[in-house]
Amino acid sequence: MGTALHVFLLPAAALTSTLILVGVLIVSGVAKLRTPDDAEGWEALGLPAALRRDWLIRLHPVAELVLAAALLLLGGLLGIAAAVVAVLLFAAYLVMVWRARRKTPDASCACFGERQPITGRTLLRNGWLTLLAVISALTIGALPLFGGAAALAIAFWPWTLALAAVAVTFVLVQERTSDSAPAARTAGGSGAADDAELEDYLRARTPAVPVTLADGSTVTLRQLAETKPVLLLAVSETCGSCTPVIESIDAYRALLPEVSVRFLLQSAPEDSRLASADEPQTVHDPLRYVGPSLADHWFTPTAVLLGADGMLAGGPVAGSSAIAEFVDDVYESLHGERPPAR
């Protein structure tokens, strides 16, 4: 009895863990092909400059799909080698998201294409996938050298159908909403949104949430833009992908003298080396009222344009490249032409 149970459990564990990993890698690889990450995202996750190459970023989702195929079709020593690669990959993912969240509380990752905040659930998910990879590495050697999990899935087709039913049910019960930041739209810009969408957007009121200026005074976000439009650049000194935005603020101010360009910081003035009481002062949101008032998920760096009429005039947009493009859009809406090359 015990031997028979062992004979059943070993292939069942190998089949279950391996097929789950295959499914995750396929979903991840396809999502990354559809919505590629960039060097800024890899920098935010702590990857060294030597690995932040365009060709590596493009190859990453392809490598995930190749690994999925290897796990599906190989067993024996070849399958073990593929599973060990999966262990190293998912362990690396786990370490990277843990370090990014520890370094920056509002860190995000493009683990499945669209950028999402790194939460405790993200860490739990990556830890679970690492465990499944370890189980696969310990059991996949029992599968056929050529055919691997695919051959066993055919032989154990009732078990495979049960796993598929669980996966389909899980997908169908998920309520998916768009977590990506809204595209940049400005009052005079040339966005892809239709007139009805733009009209709805322009009717959105600037939230009257309190923020603190570097000199310690308190105003609401709406009051901040009463005299002239305000371009808020939400950044953090601990955010690697924020560096280009931080370094560009003087250039943005020179390009947009009609707009008050300010840093938005989540730390109190006394806790930030970016704090400045010189006009235009830095804006501080230590209680984190601003982000949830403007978007479902709030990342750094992010830019949003507050109109002097009390309405949101553009954004929010996330990422330093998107912010640079957004600044150009604001310039174009004010001057009727794209800005000079910088």
TORFI-189862 format. One record per atom (N, C-alpha, C): x, y, z; residue in three letters. Coordinates in steps of 0.001 Angstrom, whole numbers, plus 500000, padded with zeros to 6 digits. Example, Ala and Ser with C-alpha at 12.3 -4.5 7.8 and 13.67 -1.06 7.14 Angstrom:
// TORFI-189862
513190494310507800ALA 512300495500507800ALA 513200496700507800ALA 512850497750507080SER 513670498940507140SER 512900500030507870SER 
END
This chain:
// TORFI-189862
500831498792500000MET 500000500000500000MET 500861501252500000MET 501874501269500909GLY 502742502433501004GLY 503527502642499724GLY 504016501532499128THR 504772501649497885THR 503894502163496756THR 502654501665496679ALA 501728502107495635ALA 501412503588495783ALA 501236504027497046LEU 500952505434497288LEU 502136506294496875LEU 503345505816497169HIS 504538506566496790HIS 504653506662495268HIS 504352505558494591VAL 504429505533493129VAL 503440506535492529VAL 502290506741493193PHE 501294507697492690PHE 501670509143493051PHE 502120509346494289LEU 502369510709494755LEU 503528511371494027LEU 504578510636493727LEU 505755511228493094LEU 505409511830491720LEU 504792511038490820PRO 504440511653489529PRO 503358512717489666PRO 502447512553490625ALA 501403513559490816ALA 502014514891491250ALA 502978514839492177ALA 503659516062492619ALA 504449516684491477ALA 505122515820490710ALA 505896516334489573ALA 504980516982488545ALA 503877516312488229LEU 502946516829487219LEU 502311518137487678LEU 501822518167488918THR 501123519350489407THR 502043520565489479THR 503184520407490157SER 504084521546490329SER 504629522031488981SER 504972521088488119THR 505572521469486835THR 504556522152485927THR 503334521624485855LEU 502331522242484992LEU 501952523645485476LEU 501919523846486790ILE 501627525187487314ILE 502728526158486899ILE 503984525718487042LEU 505103526579486640LEU 505060526876485144LEU 504739525871484350VAL 504638526070482898VAL 503581527120482581VAL 502411526998483234GLY 501346527963482991GLY 501744529374483392GLY 502395529514484550VAL 502818530833485020VAL 503841531443484081VAL 504816530644483645LEU 505855531152482748LEU 505277531563481392LEU 504309530811480889ILE 503685531172479609ILE 502918532475479744ILE 502115532595480807VAL 501353533831481022VAL 502301535016481187VAL 503357534813481978SER 504320535881482218SER 505051536276480938SER 505517535286480180GLY 506258535582478963GLY 505416536299477925GLY 504183535825477717VAL 503299536464476739VAL 502960537887477176VAL 502691538074478480ALA 502357539413478986ALA 503525540377478799ALA 504740539896479034LYS 505916540759478864LYS 506167541072477395LYS 505841540146476503LEU 505970540438475077LEU 504977541512474652LEU 503780541470475219ARG 502745542448474879ARG 503016543802475524ARG 503531543790476763THR 503831545036477482THR 505255544935478015THR 506247545243477179PRO 507645545077477603PRO 508002546011478759PRO 508894545539479617ASP 509448546381480673ASP 510548547241480053ASP 511167548088480866ASP 512260548926480372ASP 513399548938481378ASP 514476549608481006ALA 515660549642481866ALA 515363550302483204ALA 514446551269483217GLU 514100551940484465GLU 513461550960485443GLU 512574550118484914GLY 511934549130485771GLY 512937548148486346GLY 513904547722485516TRP 514927546800486012TRP 515837547483487030TRP 516103548759486819GLU 516920549498487782GLU 516210549591489122GLU 514892549842489083ALA 514115549956490315ALA 514119548654491101ALA 514286547528490404LEU 514331546230491079LEU 515745545874491541LEU 516689546780491319GLY 518040546578491833GLY 518978545830490924GLY 518604545632489654LEU 519505544934488742LEU 520673545842488368LEU 521880545318488323PRO 523046546154487993PRO 522992546641486550PRO 523722547709486281ALA 523713548321484948ALA 524136547330483868ALA 525029546403484206ALA 525516545445483209ALA 524400544559482677ALA 523342544376483463LEU 522228543524483036LEU 521075544322482439LEU 521133545642482554ARG 520024546460482053ARG 520247546807480576ARG 520399545788479760ARG 520631545963478333ARG 519320545767477582ARG 519131546519476520ASP 517892546409475743ASP 517689545000475212ASP 518779544366474754TRP 518623543035474182TRP 518258542007475258TRP 518756542203476471LEU 518379541298477562LEU 516919541495477954LEU 516467542736477966ILE 515068543014478295ILE 514153542387477248ILE 514543542489475967ARG 513732541875474901ARG 513778540350474962ARG 514925539802475368LEU 515098538350475415LEU 514418537720476621LEU 514200538498477674HIS 513669537974478929HIS 512372537183478753HIS 511325537742478123PRO 510092536948477978PRO 510277535731477092PRO 511147535821476087VAL 511417534663475231VAL 512061533552476053VAL 512985533931476938ALA 513645532942477796ALA 512640532267478722ALA 511665533031479230GLU 510634532424480077GLU 509824531399479291GLU 509500531702478036LEU 508730530769477210LEU 509554529526476877LEU 510842529698476617VAL 511719528552476352VAL 511817527674477592VAL 511938528288478766LEU 511995527516480008LEU 510692526758480232LEU 509560527393479923ALA 508265526713480051ALA 508224525474479159ALA 508717525610477922ALA 508733524465477009ALA 509640523354477533ALA 510796523722478089ALA 511726522721478625ALA 511091521969479795ALA 510429522699480687LEU 509774522051481826LEU 508649521133481369LEU 507965521525480307LEU 506829520729479830LEU 507272519463479119LEU 508373519528478378LEU 508718518443477459LEU 509882517575477911LEU 510579517974478984LEU 511760517223479405LEU 511576516628480796LEU 512180515462480992GLY 512233514826482306GLY 513650514353482561GLY 513815513444483510GLY 515140512923483798GLY 516116514022484159GLY 517378513855483781LEU 518416514831484106LEU 518174516164483408LEU 517678516118482169LEU 517399517358481450LEU 516276518139482134LEU 515268517419482594GLY 514173518068483314GLY 514646518675484628GLY 515522517950485327ILE 516075518476486580ILE 516842519763486319ILE 517638519785485250ALA 518398520994484915ALA 517459522170484657ALA 516367521925483910ALA 515404522992483641ALA 514728523460484923ALA 514402522507485798ALA 513735522870487055ALA 514662523651487973ALA 515957523313487965VAL 516922524070488774VAL 517005525510488268VAL 516986525690486957VAL 516958527051486394VAL 515709527785486875VAL 514576527073486916ALA 513333527687487396ALA 513452528088488862ALA 514093527235489670VAL 514303527575491084VAL 515107528859491199VAL 516216528927490466LEU 517068530122490525LEU 516313531351490037LEU 515515531204488982LEU 514777532335488426LEU 513742532864489415LEU 512913531969489957PHE 511862532428490863PHE 512434532910492199PHE 513536532305492632ALA 514199532805493846ALA 514743534211493604ALA 515308534438492418ALA 515806535780492087ALA 514657536782492051ALA 513517536396491454TYR 512346537278491448TYR 511924537629492876TYR 511914536611493741LEU 511502536835495127LEU 512436537811495826LEU 513735537623495665VAL 514706538506496318VAL 514578539930495776VAL 514391540068494471MET 514326541401493874MET 513105542181494364MET 511938541540494392VAL 510746542278494828VAL 510802542568496325VAL 511413541645497091TRP 511550541888498536TRP 512468543076498791TRP 513591543123498086ARG 514526544242498262ARG 513908545558497789ARG 513183545512496667ALA 512574546741496142ALA 511527547278497113ALA 510712546402497686ARG 509682546865498622ARG 510298547362499916ARG 511377546717500344ARG 512046547155501573ARG 512686548528501384ARG 513206548767500170LYS 513874550026499887LYS 512880551150499657LYS 511795550862498917THR 510796551865498570THR 509412551298498825THR 508669551799499821PRO 507356551228500155PRO 506376551216498985PRO 506488552189498061ASP 505549552231496937ASP 506169551642495663ASP 507108550710495831ALA 507764550095494678ALA 506761549299493850ALA 507102549111492583SER 506238548358491675SER 507102547464490801SER 506459546515490138CYS 507175545652489210CYS 506246545295488058CYS 506868544964486928ALA 506104544527485757ALA 506221543012485641ALA 505903542310486705CYS 506078540860486756CYS 505240540142485698CYS 504053540673485432PHE 503176540081484423PHE 502758541143483418PHE 503735541872482895GLY 503464542860481861GLY 503140544223482433GLY 501912544440482847GLU 501506545723483392GLU 502147545948484750GLU 502601547165484971ARG 503253547496486240ARG 502231547497487367ARG 502557546797488438GLN 501678546663489595GLN 502473546945490865GLN 501806547422491919PRO 502533547656493172PRO 503009546348493788PRO 504162546413494436ILE 504678545249495158ILE 504069545254496556ILE 503314544229496857THR 502626544124498142THR 503055542834498840THR 502507542629500028GLY 502757541375500717GLY 502277540188499906GLY 501204540381499152ARG 500697539306498297ARG 501698538960497202ARG 502396539973496673THR 503421539729495656THR 504527538834496227THR 504959539146497444LEU 506011538351498073LEU 505541536924498338LEU 504289536790498807LEU 503740535456499062LEU 503646534660497771LEU 503194535312496702ARG 503086534634495404ARG 504444534152494919ARG 505452535013494985ASN 506772534625494495ASN 507409533554495365ASN 507138533620496680GLY 507633532571497561GLY 506993531225497243GLY 505692531241496962TRP 504970530013496623TRP 505499529430495309TRP 505730530283494319LEU 506251529795493041LEU 507654529230493188LEU 508455529827494064THR 509794529282494324THR 509690527894494949THR 508748527730495886LEU 508540526416496513LEU 508104525384495478LEU 507189525767494584LEU 506757524844493536LEU 507922524457492631LEU 508807525416492350ALA 509973525108491530ALA 510885524108492230ALA 511039524248493542VAL 511852523294494305VAL 511224521904494245VAL 509894521827494430ILE 509199520531494355ILE 509383519913492981ILE 509277520748491937SER 509472520240490579SER 510885519705490400SER 511878520420490912ALA 513269519980490772ALA 513512518651491476ALA 512799518420492581LEU 512984517185493351LEU 512243515995492757LEU 511254516259491904THR 510402515165491412THR 510439514970489907THR 510848515985489146ILE 510752515897487687ILE 511687514852487101ILE 512699514456487854GLY 513610513424487366GLY 512924512096487136GLY 511772511869487776ALA 511037510619487600ALA 510237510587486308ALA 510156511721485614LEU 509367511786484379LEU 510215511330483197LEU 509556510940482081PRO 510304510497480888PRO 511285511557480414PRO 512473511135479990LEU 513499512077479564LEU 512993512978478448LEU 512327512380477454PHE 511731513155476365PHE 510214512963476425PHE 509533514025476653GLY 508079513962476855GLY 507714514570478179GLY 508497514258479207GLY 508359514895480513GLY 506929515005481007GLY 506580516196481483ALA 505253516430482050ALA 504164516280481005ALA 504478516587479744ALA 503466516467478690ALA 503031515017478533ALA 504004514095478522ALA 503671512674478391ALA 502861512198479587ALA 503242512635480783LEU 502515512221481978LEU 501121512837482012LEU 500987514070481516ALA 499682514723481486ALA 498709513961480613ALA 499218513391479516ILE 498356512589478642ILE 497980511281479323ILE 498970510660479967ALA 498701509384480638ALA 497750509560481818ALA 497891510672482552PHE 497042510957483716PHE 495995512020483343PHE 495333511833482214TRP 494456512891481695TRP 493341513296482652TRP 492767512399483489PRO 491744512900484425PRO 492325513917485431PRO 493540513646485880TRP 494218514562486807TRP 494504515897486111TRP 494930515800484846THR 495222517013484078THR 493964517844483867THR 492846517197483553LEU 491587517918483378LEU 491153518588484674LEU 491386517912485816ALA 491022518511487106ALA 491851519773487361ALA 493149519725487066LEU 493994520907487226LEU 493535522032486303LEU 493195521668485068ALA 492731522681484115ALA 491437523316484586ALA 490538522502485151ALA 489269523030485642ALA 489492524019486786ALA 490415523698487670VAL 490736524607488776VAL 491293525916488231VAL 492200525825487259ALA 492816527027486695ALA 491779527900485991ALA 490918527296485189VAL 489896528060484471VAL 488933528721485449VAL 488533527991486477THR 487623528557487485THR 488253529750488178THR 489531529629488527PHE 490222530722489197PHE 490266531956488313PHE 490561531765487019VAL 490634532898486092VAL 489273533565485950VAL 488222532761485852LEU 486889533312485619LEU 486338534082486811LEU 486747533722488032VAL 486204534413489201VAL 486973535676489538VAL 488097535925488828GLN 488855537138489092GLN 488175538332488443GLN 487995539414489212GLU 487473540661488680GLU 488659541538488328GLU 488957541618487056ARG 490122542389486640ARG 489719543809486309ARG 490501544727486815THR 490330546126486446THR 491659546630485932THR 491627547710485208SER 492867548257484672SER 493619548973485770SER 494824548457486099ASP 495627549065487155ASP 496698549983486592ASP 496780550048485293SER 497809550897484725SER 497426552341484849SER 498441553192484925ALA 498184554608485075ALA 497506555149483832ALA 496550556074483974PRO 495897556641482810PRO 496898557315481902PRO 496612557313480611ALA 497491557962479649ALA 497453559460479846ALA 498562560112479487ALA 498638561559479650ALA 497652562238478729ALA 496886563170479271ARG 495968563957478472ARG 496007565369478994ARG 496197566319478126THR 496203567718478502THR 495151568453477712THR 494785569629478207ALA 493643570335477646ALA 493781570598476167ALA 494974570902475688GLY 495148571177474272GLY 495974570143473566GLY 496287569035474243GLY 497176568038473678GLY 496493567182472645GLY 497297566393471934SER 496772565511470899SER 496797564100471414SER 495850563733472257GLY 495776562394472804GLY 494930561511471921GLY 494961560203472223ALA 494184559258471443ALA 492763559154471965ALA 492479559729473134ALA 491149559642473711ALA 490166560426472864ALA 488918559958472798ASP 487920560689472040ASP 487420561873472852ASP 486598562729472226ASP 486160563964472873ASP 485376563693474138ASP 484562562643474145ALA 483747562358475326ALA 484629561980476499ALA 485659561154476215GLU 486582560759477282GLU 487306561981477831GLU 487794562838476930LEU 488546564006477356LEU 487669564937478167LEU 486396565081477749GLU 485477565960478472GLU 485243565445479886GLU 485044564115479997ASP 484863563530481325ASP 486104563763482176ASP 487283563618481560TYR 488524563789482308TYR 488659565210482805TYR 488360566204481953LEU 488524567601482332LEU 487539568023483405LEU 486463567287483567ARG 485487567628484615ARG 485938567150485996ARG 486992566323486032ALA 487456565809487322ALA 488059566935488157ALA 487569567085489365ARG 488055568132490252ARG 489373567718490890ARG 490247568682491086THR 491465568435491844THR 491086568127493286THR 491531567024493840PRO 491167566685495221PRO 491618567764496199PRO 490747568114497120ALA 491079569138498124ALA 491671568471499357ALA 492715567673499149VAL 493361566979500264VAL 494504567843500795VAL 494768567799502077PRO 495824568649502646PRO 497219568109502345PRO 498123569030502042VAL 499538568701501863VAL 500351569743502624VAL 501594569418502889THR 502480570304503640THR 503574570825502725THR 503832572134502790LEU 504947572708502038LEU 506223572605502871LEU 507349572822502229ALA 508630572648502909ALA 508801573590504089ALA 508116574772504070ASP 508239575703505193ASP 507329575345506356ASP 506603574240506251GLY 505742573770507326GLY 504294574193507203GLY 503974575067506273SER 502585575497506101SER 501773574402505426SER 500458574448505638THR 499555573445505085THR 498567574092504134THR 498405573494502967VAL 497425573946501986VAL 496742572706501433VAL 495668572901500697THR 495077571767499997THR 495664571704498602THR 495545570561498009LEU 496065570376496660LEU 495390571340495681LEU 494111571589495897ARG 493384572500495012ARG 493852573937495196ARG 494105574339496440GLN 494595575696496696GLN 495981575913496107GLN 496761574851496021LEU 498131574946495527LEU 498176575495494095LEU 497122575215493328ALA 497112575612491915ALA 496154576767491646ALA 495820577554492659GLU 494849578632492472GLU 495376579742491565GLU 496673580014491598THR 497213581148490849THR 497821580742489516THR 498338579526489393LYS 498905579050488133LYS 498905577526488143LYS 498925576890486985PRO 498964575419486951PRO 500183574878487693PRO 500019573702488243VAL 501092573052488994VAL 501369571676488387VAL 502618571446488067LEU 503045570118487639LEU 503730569452488822LEU 503090568437489377LEU 503645567702490507LEU 504435566506489999LEU 505659566398490468LEU 506522565268490135LEU 506706564437491399LEU 505973563339491496ALA 506064562471492672ALA 507314561610492556ALA 508270561840493433VAL 509542561126493388VAL 509945560720494803VAL 510961559902494873SER 511540559501496152SER 513045559414495969SER 513802559887496954GLU 515259559836496848GLU 515792558416496911GLU 514972557441497350THR 515396556046497410THR 514955555258496190THR 514348555925495217CYS 513815555280494018CYS 514794555486492873CYS 515428554405492413GLY 516421554522491355GLY 515849555070490064GLY 514620554669489698SER 514031555134488450SER 513567556581488540SER 513597557169489748CYS 513242558583489903CYS 514405559510489558CYS 515618558982489506THR 516794559828489316THR 516716560712488077THR 516317560171486894PRO 516225561054485723PRO 515241562199485914PRO 514142561959486630VAL 513140563007486871VAL 513706564055487828VAL 514348563588488890ILE 514945564510489858ILE 515977565404489176ILE 516787564796488318GLU 517838565560487642GLU 517296566491486567GLU 516057566268486133SER 515486567056485030SER 514608568209485496SER 514404568370486805ILE 513426569358487244ILE 513803570778486803ILE 515077571133486847ASP 515472572478486400ASP 515171572671484916ASP 515410571642484112ALA 515112571725482685ALA 513614571856482450ALA 512810571138483237TYR 511359571229483097TYR 510865572621483483TYR 511452573198484524ARG 511051574546484944ARG 511426575584483884ARG 512579575407483272ALA 512984576342482219ALA 512084576206480997ALA 511647574983480704LEU 510803574742479544LEU 509379575237479767LEU 508904575177481022LEU 507512575524481342LEU 507468576635482398LEU 507870577853482068PRO 507824578938483061PRO 506398579308483456PRO 505415578926482630GLU 504015579239482945GLU 503446578290483993GLU 504197577252484321VAL 503719576199485220VAL 504630576138486440VAL 504032575933487606SER 504810575735488826SER 505175574260488927SER 506427573951488678VAL 506892572560488688VAL 507453572258490080VAL 506870571285490742ARG 507245570994492140ARG 507425569495492343ARG 508324569166493261PHE 508437567793493716PHE 507293567494494684PHE 506732566295494572LEU 505785565772495553LEU 506471564623496266LEU 506674564763497566LEU 507423563788498353LEU 506532563187499427LEU 506705561899499694GLN 505886561239500705GLN 506496561321502100GLN 507649561919502220SER 508272562095503531SER 508055563520504019SER 508144563715505316ALA 508014565049505900ALA 509212565904505495ALA 509070567237505494PRO 510174568101505061PRO 511490567823505766PRO 511434567582507073GLU 512663567368507827GLU 513319566015507543GLU 512581565120506843ASP 513105563782506587ASP 513554563585505141ASP 513515564641504341SER 513851564483502925SER 514983565424502535SER 515978564897501874ARG 517083565737501394ARG 516682566536500160ARG 515513566212499574LEU 515025566958498423LEU 514162568146498826LEU 513844568263500120ALA 512986569349500587ALA 513631570703500307ALA 512812571655499861SER 513300573002499584SER 512196574001499874SER 512522574997500719ALA 511561576048501043ALA 511623577211500057ALA 512542577136499088ASP 512591578152498031ASP 511446577913497058ASP 510831579006496589GLU 509726578851495643GLU 510247578409494282GLU 509527577498493628PRO 508345576793494135PRO 508742575701495133PRO 508151575756496319GLN 508518574844497389GLN 508151573396497047GLN 508861572498497693THR 508484571095497575THR 507182570855498343THR 506431569878497862VAL 505140569517498453VAL 505311568164499132VAL 504816568061500365HIS 505026566844501155HIS 503690566219501539HIS 503635564912501417ASP 502394564169501681ASP 502694562964502572ASP 503175563214503803PRO 503564562090504663PRO 502404561171505039PRO 501174561694505022LEU 500010560860505335LEU 499469560150504101LEU 500045560420502949ARG 499719559740501689ARG 498248559892501319ARG 497799561129501289TYR 496450561429500833TYR 496385561557499306TYR 497467562054498700VAL 497408562457497295VAL 497253561254496367VAL 498135560270496493GLY 498117559138495573GLY 496765558463495453GLY 496163557993496563PRO 494860557329496464PRO 493750558242495953PRO 493936559558496062SER 492914560487495568SER 492973560652494053SER 494098560260493452LEU 494281560471492019LEU 494314559184491202LEU 494674558068491822ALA 494809556826491063ALA 494624555635491991ALA 494217554503491399ASP 494072553280492185ASP 495414552824492734ASP 496438552961491922HIS 497796552603492354HIS 498723553755492018HIS 499580554085492938TRP 500427555274492820TRP 501869554848492927TRP 502639555105491878PHE 504036554717491849PHE 504915555966491816PHE 506196555766492050THR 507178556812491784THR 508127556288490723THR 508489557147489745PRO 508043558534489597PRO 506705558630488866PRO 505914559631489237THR 504634559904488590THR 504483561410488454THR 503841561849487379ALA 503574563271487169ALA 502084563491486975ALA 501582564615487499VAL 500185565000487303VAL 500135566517487186VAL 499285567007486308LEU 499153568446486082LEU 497845568931486690LEU 497960569903487608LEU 496798570507488248LEU 496487571828487555LEU 495264571983487050GLY 494887573213486378GLY 494547574316487364GLY 494732575571486931ALA 494418576715487789ALA 492919576903487967ALA 492114576170487192ASP 490655576255487319ASP 490093575259488314ASP 490970574597489069GLY 490519573630490060GLY 490258572249489490GLY 490629572040488233MET 490430570754487571MET 491776570089487294MET 491762568764487237LEU 492945568044486791LEU 493112568283485300LEU 494316568660484889ALA 494545569014483493ALA 495323567961482723ALA 495899566978483385GLY 496634565925482692GLY 497237564928483649GLY 497395563702483179GLY 497979562643483988GLY 496956562014484923GLY 497428561201485867PRO 498846560933486148PRO 499480559978485142PRO 500786560173484936VAL 501580559260484117VAL 502764558801484956VAL 503173557559484762ALA 504242556980485585ALA 505436556593484733ALA 506638556744485276GLY 507868556395484587GLY 508564557622484033GLY 509879557667484124SER 510611558874483730SER 510480559179482236SER 510460558148481388SER 510303558386479954SER 508921558944479651SER 507894558377480288ALA 506533558861480072ALA 506380560285480594ALA 507071560604481693ILE 506998561953482246ILE 507650562948481299ILE 508793562594480713ALA 509445563482479751ALA 508521563756478568ALA 507845562723478088GLU 506893562898476985GLU 505708563750477415GLU 505281563558478643PHE 504165564324479202PHE 504517565813479273PHE 505724566115479711VAL 506174567510479764VAL 506148568126478368VAL 506582567356477372ASP 506530567847475989ASP 505088568096475554ASP 504162567223475988ASP 502745567404475661ASP 502198568690476277ASP 502603568961477527VAL 502149570185478191VAL 502678571402477434VAL 503942571345477043TYR 504529572452476265TYR 503747572659474971TYR 503438571572474296GLU 502715571675473029GLU 501321572258473226GLU 500660571883474325SER 499323572417474580SER 499360573918474856SER 500502574404475357LEU 500637575829475663LEU 501130576635474468LEU 501957576016473616HIS 502628576766472551HIS 502236576334471142HIS 501478575264471037GLY 501019574821469719GLY 502066574109468895GLY 503196573751469498GLU 504241573029468781GLU 505061572233469783GLU 505764571247469277ARG 506607570444470150ARG 507799571287470600ARG 508335571013471769PRO 509456571810472280PRO 510733571545471503PRO 511701572472471608PRO 513000572235470953PRO 513652570960471479PRO 514438570344470665ALA 515130569127471084ALA 516044569434472250ALA 516007568539473266ARG 516841568760474451ARG 518030567804474429ARG 
END
